């Protein structure tokens, strides 16, 4: 029993052995009491015996005794109890030792794993091998047959499975591809990264650990364990193991172990990444240093080559002055070239003076020892002379040139030949050549560049050497001529001083002419602007030094020029300048600006009346008759005046405002002076503002046509429409042409505006003319002077589908006077295409009947000024009614249509019908309305 007892492995085996030994004793029962040892010691024995205490299970082995036991049995049972208690304590102690050994073994495995992880951080193999090694390390600690590492990029919000090993998943994610977090949303890995804490268990247990729905992907695992990879508090990835077998499950101890290992894995990965980045930077730096070293070596070679070349060039330059003869010079040059490249076979060829032969003043050659003068042929040397550029030729190139008849060989056939031109004063005078007869020495492109560069300096040195020899020959004659030349120079010096004096006089004259008018001798615009700038600068320094500018323009001077000629006109301008000069003080400036325009700068003026008196004095003086060419001429002047003011900054501004004031004086009747005031300034600014608005309006299409109907006077039926221009201004509302037409014509915008109107008119024309009506447009002389006006109009009509017969063009008598021959041709071409021509505002101009015969006019439009007077009882206006009858009768006889403008009331209409007029337009029927007004009516008559 004792042997069996001490061989037992656990407490239950002890209990079984004791029960088996005591089984022969009737009434004795062995059992375990699950109570603390302290409570058992305080309780009475009551026929029970404590056999022994199990420290591991915190329980006591008890025996219930029968009543028939004697004292010997009690002693033996007591001895057995001590033996059992000793064995139970031995087992507890042994189990504790086993647990300690197991924990030490686990700690040792963990420590070995951490050491292995740390070693992977500095290992030399690639990242794939590192990942496989980490897999093996984790597998040494727990079941990790299915294992993956996921790395999270917060900037991309994407995940990359850097390592993925799975025995069941047949479609693993690629290790170098980032998957967006949205693509794996609500998967177990997604929750691991988003929530940042460990997850483990089966899918139902994990579903209870996350905040939201769970949508797993891939094969469902039996058990899953994942811990996040953290950098501080930031989640940078996850470490996951999973099991597809019931026998392999994960415990809380596994979770803690994997979480602990994960931090070391994260550290190893970061160190590995830093190490890889360091290696990459070291490799890049090494490559950069290698490239820099290569460049440096090349620079050293180039520098050494440059030093050799520089030394050679210095030597060549020196040879021109140190050698005694050309033969010595050529030999020295040969030695210099030999220091730079292979030149065992070397020669210099020069053109003869007549350019027909080739001389060889120097030649050293292994085969051709003697090169004599020869006529120009088609050899390699002549090729360089003809083209004026270097030639590098091997045997293949020579054969190719021979086949192309560019070369006829002479002398020995070289293996490689290099020749460069000797150029003096931009002319090829010779050739420097080296050649090789063996493949051992072959010239390359750098040799060609080097010899070309050296050849340039050799040519210069040769030129200097040849010049030096010529100089020696000329030196003797030079000394003889020095005396003669010195005498000639003395004479030339005297002439030169006279020329200098004359040049200074001419320069003074030119300077005077540059700043003065050639006709009148008065200062011109340039000198006036200089003096104005000075006066303006003095005024800004001291505002008490006021001054005034008078802008003078002669009235009707063009009539004088056209009637008596420009010579008389020039004489008149000369005398006008003199008279103006007599009206001002000596320190004032009188300048002629050009044509018949003069300007006066009055310095140190007092008050405004004194300035005005000067202007009136000039007007009075110019009003007196001027005798020119035996005739008395009369002229007058309009003067604009402006005074200095703080807001003027440039001289041109004063002239500009004085010019505006002069035009105001002309508009007021001429022969007077006018001040530049705020009204003129506002008008000038208004013109500028309108011009700017016009240009912006063209880009915004603010111009549109309004249509006024032309009707039958008897019943109001619409015959056609006249298109009238309107400007829908964004701030000033709807503007009539009178508010902007003058500015548009002066600024050159009117043509572009008209074509915008024509485009819109033709766009509405198909609807307006569908019942046989016509549309008329007003065309100015500026348009009719265009040679292609008919082609442009017809092209526009064709583009919008408008028949030419439905279009009328209205022109004025003034338009017909501008260029009658060209305008007649243009109107004839338009009429030939079916476009009717109407003479607008008839009666307000010359009203010449010759227009009706000379031009293809089919319609007369009588001006509204006649219509306004015909319904009065005055005799003069009854005469106007007779004019209506005459015009109507004339038009009927010439088969012309008459349209009366300005029909404002019923009395005018009734009288016009009595006079035989059948068509008209005016406010009695309708004013000008937008196209939409007429398109919406849909009717052809007006009440």
SVG drawing of the C-alpha trace seen along z (x, -y; Angstrom):
<svg xmlns="http://www.w3.org/2000/svg" viewBox="-60 -145 125 152">
<polyline fill="none" stroke="black" stroke-width="0.4" points="0.0,0.0 2.8,-2.4 4.5,-1.7 1.3,-2.3 0.5,-5.3 3.8,-7.0 3.5,-6.0 0.1,-7.8 0.0,-10.8 -2.9,-12.9 -5.1,-13.2 -7.9,-11.1 -5.5,-8.2 -4.6,-8.5 -8.3,-8.5 -8.9,-5.4 -5.9,-3.5 -7.0,-4.4 -10.6,-3.3 -9.4,0.0 -7.1,0.7 -9.9,-0.2 -12.6,1.6 -12.4,4.8 -13.5,2.8 -17.2,3.0 -19.0,-0.3 -15.9,-2.5 -16.6,-5.0 -13.9,-7.3 -15.1,-10.6 -14.0,-14.2 -15.1,-17.1 -15.2,-20.4 -14.8,-22.8 -12.0,-25.1 -9.4,-23.5 -10.0,-26.1 -13.7,-25.2 -12.9,-21.5 -10.4,-22.0 -13.0,-23.8 -15.8,-21.2 -16.1,-18.2 -14.9,-14.9 -18.2,-13.0 -16.9,-9.6 -15.0,-11.0 -11.3,-10.9 -9.4,-13.5 -7.2,-11.4 -5.4,-14.2 -5.8,-17.7 -5.3,-18.4 -3.8,-22.0 -4.4,-22.1 -8.1,-21.3 -8.8,-23.0 -10.5,-19.8 -10.1,-17.2 -10.1,-13.4 -12.4,-12.1 -13.2,-8.6 -16.5,-7.8 -15.6,-5.2 -17.7,-2.3 -18.4,-1.8 -16.7,1.6 -13.1,0.4 -10.7,1.1 -7.7,-1.0 -5.2,0.8 -7.4,0.0 -7.5,-3.6 -3.7,-3.8 -3.3,-2.2 -5.8,-4.6 -4.0,-7.6 -0.7,-6.3 -2.4,-5.9 -3.8,-9.5 -0.4,-10.9 0.9,-8.9 -1.9,-10.1 -1.5,-13.8 2.2,-13.7 1.5,-12.2 -1.1,-14.8 1.2,-17.6 4.0,-16.1 1.7,-15.9 0.7,-19.6 4.3,-20.6 5.2,-18.6 2.3,-20.1 3.5,-23.6 6.9,-22.8 5.5,-21.5 3.5,-24.7 6.6,-26.8 8.6,-24.8 5.8,-25.2 5.6,-29.0 9.4,-29.2 9.2,-27.2 6.5,-29.4 8.5,-32.5 11.5,-31.1 9.5,-30.4 8.1,-34.0 11.6,-35.4 13.0,-33.4 10.1,-34.6 10.8,-38.3 14.5,-37.8 13.6,-36.3 11.2,-39.2 14.0,-41.7 16.4,-39.8 14.0,-40.0 14.1,-43.9 17.8,-43.9 17.9,-40.8 19.4,-41.2 16.8,-39.2 13.7,-40.7 10.3,-41.6 8.7,-38.4 11.2,-36.2 10.7,-38.5 6.9,-37.9 7.4,-34.1 9.7,-34.3 7.2,-36.2 4.5,-33.6 6.8,-30.9 7.5,-32.8 3.8,-33.3 3.2,-29.6 5.7,-28.6 3.6,-30.3 0.1,-29.2 -1.9,-27.6 -1.2,-29.8 -1.6,-27.7 -3.9,-30.5 -2.2,-33.8 -2.2,-37.3 -0.8,-40.8 -2.8,-43.8 -1.3,-47.3 -3.5,-50.4 -2.8,-53.7 -4.8,-56.4 -4.1,-59.0 -5.6,-56.6 -8.1,-55.1 -7.0,-51.7 -5.7,-48.4 -2.9,-46.2 -2.5,-42.5 1.3,-42.5 1.2,-38.8 -1.6,-36.3 -1.4,-32.5 -4.7,-30.5 -5.3,-26.8 -9.0,-27.3 -9.2,-30.7 -8.6,-30.1 -8.6,-33.8 -6.1,-35.6 -5.7,-39.4 -2.5,-40.5 0.2,-41.8 1.0,-45.0 -2.6,-46.1 -4.4,-48.6 -8.1,-47.8 -10.3,-50.7 -11.9,-50.4 -15.3,-50.8 -14.8,-47.7 -14.4,-45.5 -16.9,-47.5 -18.3,-45.8 -16.0,-42.8 -14.1,-41.4 -10.8,-43.0 -12.7,-46.3 -13.9,-46.4 -10.4,-45.4 -9.0,-48.5 -11.9,-50.9 -12.5,-50.1 -8.8,-49.5 -9.2,-46.6 -8.7,-42.9 -11.4,-40.6 -11.6,-36.8 -14.1,-33.9 -16.4,-32.6 -18.5,-34.9 -21.4,-35.0 -19.1,-35.9 -17.4,-38.6 -20.7,-40.0 -21.5,-40.7 -18.1,-42.5 -18.6,-45.1 -20.8,-48.1 -22.9,-47.4 -23.7,-44.7 -21.1,-42.1 -20.7,-41.0 -17.7,-38.6 -16.0,-37.8 -14.1,-34.7 -14.5,-31.2 -16.1,-31.3 -13.6,-30.3 -14.4,-28.1 -12.4,-30.5 -10.8,-33.9 -8.3,-36.0 -7.0,-39.5 -5.2,-42.2 -4.4,-45.8 -0.9,-47.0 -0.6,-50.3 1.8,-53.3 1.0,-55.1 -2.7,-55.4 -3.0,-55.2 -4.0,-52.0 -1.7,-51.1 -2.7,-47.5 -3.7,-44.2 -2.3,-40.7 -4.7,-37.9 -4.8,-34.1 -7.8,-31.9 -8.8,-28.2 -11.0,-26.1 -10.9,-23.1 -12.8,-22.5 -9.8,-21.2 -7.8,-24.4 -9.4,-27.3 -8.0,-30.4 -8.1,-31.5 -7.7,-34.7 -4.1,-33.8 -3.6,-33.5 -5.2,-37.0 -2.9,-38.5 0.1,-36.7 -0.7,-37.8 -1.3,-41.4 2.0,-41.5 3.7,-39.9 1.9,-42.3 3.6,-45.4 7.0,-43.8 6.0,-42.8 4.9,-46.5 8.3,-47.7 10.1,-45.2 8.1,-46.2 8.8,-49.9 12.5,-49.2 12.5,-47.0 10.8,-49.8 13.2,-52.4 16.1,-50.1 14.8,-49.6 14.3,-53.4 17.8,-54.0 19.3,-51.4 17.3,-53.1 18.6,-56.5 22.2,-55.1 21.8,-53.5 20.5,-56.7 23.3,-58.7 25.9,-56.2 24.6,-56.3 24.6,-60.1 28.2,-60.1 29.1,-57.6 27.6,-59.8 29.2,-62.9 32.5,-61.0 32.0,-60.0 31.2,-63.6 34.2,-64.8 36.5,-62.3 35.1,-63.5 35.7,-67.1 39.2,-66.2 39.8,-64.6 38.2,-67.5 40.2,-69.9 43.5,-68.1 42.5,-68.0 41.7,-71.7 45.0,-72.5 46.8,-70.6 44.8,-72.4 45.3,-75.8 49.1,-75.1 49.0,-74.2 47.1,-77.4 49.5,-79.5 52.3,-77.8 50.7,-78.4 50.1,-82.1 53.7,-82.3 55.1,-80.7 53.7,-83.5 56.2,-85.9 59.1,-83.6 59.8,-81.6 62.1,-83.1 60.5,-81.8 57.3,-80.1 59.1,-76.8 60.1,-76.9 56.5,-77.9 55.1,-74.9 57.5,-72.5 56.7,-73.9 52.9,-73.7 53.4,-70.0 55.1,-69.4 52.2,-71.1 49.5,-69.1 51.5,-65.9 51.2,-66.6 47.4,-66.5 46.7,-63.6 48.4,-61.1 50.1,-63.2 52.9,-61.1 51.4,-61.8 50.7,-65.6 50.5,-68.3 49.4,-71.8 47.8,-72.7 47.2,-76.3 45.4,-77.8 47.6,-79.7 47.0,-83.4 45.0,-82.9 42.9,-80.1 43.5,-77.5 46.3,-75.5 47.1,-73.8 50.5,-74.4 51.9,-72.1 54.3,-74.4 54.7,-71.7 54.3,-67.9 55.5,-64.9 54.3,-61.5 55.4,-57.8 54.5,-57.0 54.1,-60.3 57.4,-61.9 57.1,-64.6 53.9,-66.5 54.2,-69.0 52.0,-71.8 48.9,-70.5 45.9,-71.8 42.6,-71.7 40.9,-68.3 38.4,-66.2 40.6,-64.9 39.9,-64.9 41.7,-68.2 39.7,-69.9 36.5,-68.6 37.3,-70.4 38.2,-73.6 34.9,-73.5 32.6,-72.9 34.6,-74.9 34.0,-72.3 36.0,-69.5 35.9,-66.0 36.6,-62.7 36.7,-59.8 37.5,-56.1 37.9,-53.7 34.2,-53.0 33.4,-56.7 36.0,-57.3 34.6,-54.4 31.1,-55.8 32.3,-59.3 34.1,-57.8 30.9,-56.0 29.0,-59.2 31.6,-61.0 32.4,-63.4 35.9,-62.0 38.6,-61.0 41.4,-59.5 45.0,-60.7 48.2,-59.5 48.3,-56.7 45.1,-55.3 44.9,-56.1 43.1,-54.0 41.6,-57.1 41.9,-60.7 41.0,-63.9 41.2,-67.4 40.0,-70.8 39.8,-74.1 42.1,-77.0 39.8,-80.0 41.1,-83.6 38.7,-86.5 35.7,-84.2 37.4,-82.6 38.9,-79.1 42.5,-79.5 43.9,-76.1 43.6,-72.7 45.3,-71.1 45.3,-67.3 46.5,-64.2 46.1,-60.6 46.8,-57.1 47.7,-54.1 47.0,-51.4 43.9,-50.4 46.0,-51.0 45.3,-54.7 41.7,-55.7 40.5,-59.3 37.2,-59.9 34.7,-62.8 36.5,-64.4 39.7,-64.4 37.8,-66.2 36.4,-68.8 39.9,-69.3 41.7,-69.7 39.0,-72.0 39.4,-74.3 43.2,-74.1 43.0,-74.7 41.1,-77.9 44.0,-79.2 46.6,-77.9 44.9,-79.8 44.9,-83.0 48.6,-82.5 49.4,-81.7 47.6,-84.8 49.6,-86.8 52.9,-85.2 52.2,-85.9 51.1,-89.4 54.3,-89.9 56.4,-88.9 54.4,-91.2 54.8,-93.9 58.5,-93.6 58.4,-94.2 56.1,-97.1 58.0,-98.6 60.7,-100.2 58.1,-101.9 56.1,-102.9 58.9,-105.0 59.1,-106.8 55.5,-107.5 55.4,-108.6 56.8,-112.0 54.4,-112.4 51.5,-111.2 52.5,-113.5 52.3,-116.5 49.0,-115.3 47.7,-114.8 48.5,-118.3 46.4,-119.5 43.6,-117.0 43.7,-118.1 43.0,-121.7 40.1,-120.5 38.9,-118.3 38.7,-121.3 36.7,-123.2 34.4,-120.2 33.9,-119.9 32.9,-123.6 30.5,-123.0 29.1,-119.9 28.5,-121.8 26.7,-124.5 24.6,-121.9 23.8,-120.1 22.6,-123.5 20.5,-124.0 19.1,-120.5 18.3,-120.9 16.6,-124.2 14.6,-122.6 13.6,-119.7 12.0,-122.0 10.6,-124.7 8.1,-124.7 9.8,-124.9 7.1,-127.2 6.6,-129.8 9.8,-129.5 7.6,-129.2 8.2,-126.5 6.5,-123.2 4.5,-120.8 7.6,-119.1 9.0,-122.3 5.6,-123.5 5.1,-120.3 8.6,-120.7 7.7,-124.3 4.3,-123.1 5.9,-120.4 8.2,-122.9 5.4,-125.4 3.3,-122.6 6.1,-121.4 6.6,-125.1 2.9,-125.4 2.7,-122.2 5.7,-123.6 4.0,-127.0 0.3,-127.3 0.7,-131.1 2.6,-130.7 -0.5,-130.2 -0.4,-129.9 -2.9,-129.5 -3.0,-127.6 -4.7,-129.0 -5.6,-126.6 -6.2,-128.6 -7.7,-127.3 -8.3,-129.4 -11.9,-129.4 -12.5,-128.3 -8.8,-128.0 -9.5,-124.9 -11.6,-127.1 -8.6,-129.5 -6.3,-126.6 -8.7,-125.0 -9.4,-128.3 -6.0,-130.1 -3.6,-127.2 -1.3,-125.9 1.5,-128.4 -0.8,-131.3 -2.1,-129.3 1.4,-128.8 2.2,-132.5 -1.1,-133.2 0.0,-130.9 3.4,-132.6 1.8,-136.0 -0.8,-134.6 2.0,-133.3 3.7,-136.7 0.5,-138.5 -0.2,-136.1 3.4,-136.7 2.7,-140.5 -0.3,-139.9 1.7,-138.2 4.6,-139.1 8.2,-138.1 8.5,-135.4 5.2,-133.7 5.4,-130.8 3.6,-130.8 3.7,-127.5 2.3,-126.0 0.9,-122.5 0.2,-121.7 -2.1,-122.7 -4.0,-125.8 -3.7,-125.1 -1.6,-127.3 -1.1,-127.3 0.0,-130.0 1.5,-129.4 0.9,-132.5 3.3,-132.5 2.6,-134.2 -1.0,-135.1 -3.1,-137.1 -6.8,-136.6 -9.1,-135.1 -10.2,-138.4 -6.6,-139.2 -6.3,-135.9 -9.6,-136.5 -8.4,-139.9 -5.3,-138.4 -7.6,-135.9 -9.8,-138.8 -6.7,-140.7 -5.6,-137.8 -9.1,-137.4 -9.2,-141.2 -5.7,-141.1 -6.5,-138.2 -9.8,-139.8 -7.8,-142.5 -7.2,-141.9 -3.9,-140.1 -2.3,-140.9 -0.9,-137.8 0.2,-137.5 -1.2,-140.8 -4.6,-140.0 -6.3,-140.8 -7.3,-137.8 -9.7,-137.6 -9.7,-135.0 -10.9,-134.6 -10.0,-132.3 -11.7,-130.2 -9.8,-130.0 -10.1,-127.5 -8.7,-128.5 -7.7,-126.4 -6.1,-127.5 -3.6,-125.6 -5.3,-123.5 -4.1,-121.0 -5.7,-118.1 -3.5,-118.5 -0.5,-116.1 0.6,-116.0 1.1,-118.7 -1.1,-116.7 -4.1,-117.1 -3.9,-120.9 -3.7,-120.8 -6.5,-118.3 -8.9,-120.4 -7.9,-123.6 -8.7,-121.8 -12.1,-120.8 -12.8,-124.4 -11.8,-125.5 -14.4,-123.1 -17.0,-124.5 -16.1,-128.0 -16.6,-126.7 -19.9,-125.1 -21.1,-128.4 -20.6,-130.3 -16.8,-130.6 -14.8,-133.9 -14.8,-133.8 -13.0,-132.3 -14.4,-129.8 -13.2,-128.5 -12.9,-124.9 -15.3,-124.3 -17.0,-121.5 -19.6,-121.2 -17.1,-120.4 -15.2,-118.1 -18.5,-116.2 -19.2,-116.1 -15.7,-114.7 -16.1,-112.1 -19.6,-111.3 -18.3,-110.6 -15.6,-108.4 -18.1,-106.6 -20.5,-106.1 -17.7,-104.8 -16.7,-102.3 -20.4,-101.3 -20.7,-100.8 -17.8,-98.4 -19.1,-96.4 -22.6,-96.5 -21.4,-94.9 -19.9,-92.0 -23.2,-91.6 -25.5,-92.0 -27.4,-94.9 -28.4,-96.4 -31.7,-95.2 -34.0,-96.2 -37.4,-97.7 -39.9,-97.5 -42.3,-100.3 -44.9,-99.2 -45.4,-100.8 -49.1,-100.6 -51.8,-101.2 -53.2,-104.6 -56.8,-103.7 -57.3,-100.6 -54.2,-100.3 -53.0,-97.0 -49.3,-96.4 -47.2,-96.6 -43.8,-96.1 -41.6,-97.1 -38.8,-99.5 -36.1,-98.2 -34.9,-100.9 -31.9,-100.5 -32.4,-100.6 -29.9,-100.2 -31.2,-98.4 -28.7,-100.0 -28.4,-98.1 -28.5,-101.3 -30.1,-104.0 -32.8,-101.9 -33.9,-101.9 -31.9,-104.5 -32.7,-106.0 -29.9,-106.3 -29.7,-110.1 -28.1,-109.4 -25.2,-107.4 -25.0,-107.4 -22.5,-110.3 -20.1,-108.6 -20.5,-105.3 -19.6,-106.8 -16.6,-108.7 -15.3,-105.7 -15.7,-103.4 -18.1,-101.1 -21.1,-101.8 -20.3,-99.2 -20.1,-96.3 -23.3,-97.5 -25.1,-97.7 -24.1,-94.1 -25.4,-92.9 -28.7,-94.7 -28.8,-93.2 -28.2,-89.7 -31.2,-90.1 -33.5,-91.6 -32.8,-88.7 -33.5,-86.3 -37.0,-87.7 -37.6,-88.4 -39.0,-84.9 -41.8,-85.3 -42.5,-89.0 -42.6,-88.5 -44.6,-85.3 -47.7,-87.2 -45.8,-89.0 -44.6,-91.9 -41.0,-93.3 -38.4,-94.5 -36.3,-97.5 -32.9,-98.4 -31.0,-101.6 -27.6,-101.4 -25.0,-104.1 -22.4,-105.2 -19.7,-103.6 -21.3,-100.2 -22.0,-100.9 -18.3,-101.8 -17.5,-98.2 -16.9,-96.2 -18.4,-93.0 -21.5,-94.5 -23.8,-92.7 -22.2,-89.3 -22.3,-89.7 -26.0,-90.8 -27.0,-88.0 -25.0,-85.4 -26.8,-86.6 -30.2,-86.4 -29.5,-82.9 -28.3,-81.8 -31.7,-82.9 -33.8,-81.8 -35.0,-85.3 -35.9,-86.0 -34.1,-89.1 -37.5,-90.4 -38.6,-90.7 -35.7,-93.1 -35.5,-96.8 -32.4,-99.0 -32.9,-102.7 -30.2,-105.2 -30.1,-109.0 -29.2,-111.7 -26.1,-112.5 -25.0,-108.9 -25.3,-109.1 -23.0,-112.2 -20.0,-110.5 -18.8,-108.2 -21.5,-108.2 -19.8,-105.9 -19.0,-103.1 -22.3,-103.4 -24.2,-103.2 -22.4,-100.0 -23.2,-98.5 -26.9,-99.5 -27.2,-98.1 -25.8,-94.7 -28.3,-94.7 -31.2,-95.5 -30.2,-92.8 -30.6,-90.3 -34.1,-91.5 -33.5,-93.9 -35.5,-97.1 -33.7,-100.5 -35.6,-103.3 -34.4,-107.0 -35.0,-108.0 -35.8,-111.5 -36.5,-112.8 -36.9,-116.6 -34.5,-117.4 -31.3,-117.3 -30.7,-118.5 -33.8,-116.7 -32.1,-116.4 -34.3,-114.7 -31.1,-113.4 -30.9,-110.9 -34.1,-109.3 -32.7,-108.6 -29.0,-107.9 -29.6,-105.4 -31.8,-102.3 -34.3,-103.8 -37.7,-102.2 -39.1,-103.9 -39.3,-107.5 -39.8,-108.2 -41.0,-111.8 -39.5,-113.3 -41.8,-113.9 -41.1,-117.6 -43.3,-118.0 -46.1,-115.8 -46.1,-118.0 -47.3,-121.1 -49.8,-119.9 -52.8,-119.9 -52.6,-123.6 -54.4,-126.5 -51.3,-128.5 -50.7,-129.4 -47.1,-128.2 -48.2,-124.8 -50.8,-124.6 -47.9,-125.0 -46.4,-122.0 -49.5,-120.0 -48.8,-120.9 -45.3,-119.5 -46.8,-116.3 -49.0,-116.1 -46.0,-116.7 -43.8,-114.1 -46.6,-111.6 -47.2,-112.3 -43.5,-112.1 -43.2,-108.8 -46.2,-107.4 -44.8,-108.3 -41.5,-106.6 -43.3,-103.6 -41.9,-104.4 -43.6,-103.8 -44.1,-106.8 -44.1,-106.3 -45.0,-109.3 -43.2,-109.5 -44.6,-111.1 -48.3,-110.4 -49.5,-111.4 -53.2,-112.0 -56.3,-111.3 -56.4,-114.7 -53.0,-114.2 -54.0,-110.7 -57.2,-112.0 -55.4,-114.9 -52.6,-112.5 -55.3,-110.2 -56.8,-113.2 -53.3,-114.1 -53.0,-110.6 -50.6,-109.2 -51.3,-105.5 -48.6,-104.4 -47.3,-105.9 -45.9,-105.3 -46.2,-107.1 -47.5,-107.1 -51.1,-107.2 -50.7,-103.5 -47.9,-102.5 -44.5,-103.4 -41.4,-101.3 -41.9,-98.1 -39.8,-95.0 -40.1,-92.0 -41.9,-90.0 -44.8,-92.6 -45.4,-92.0 -44.8,-88.2 -47.4,-87.9 -50.1,-89.8 -50.3,-87.5 -52.4,-90.1 -51.6,-92.0 -53.7,-95.1 -53.8,-98.0 -56.8,-99.8"/>
</svg>
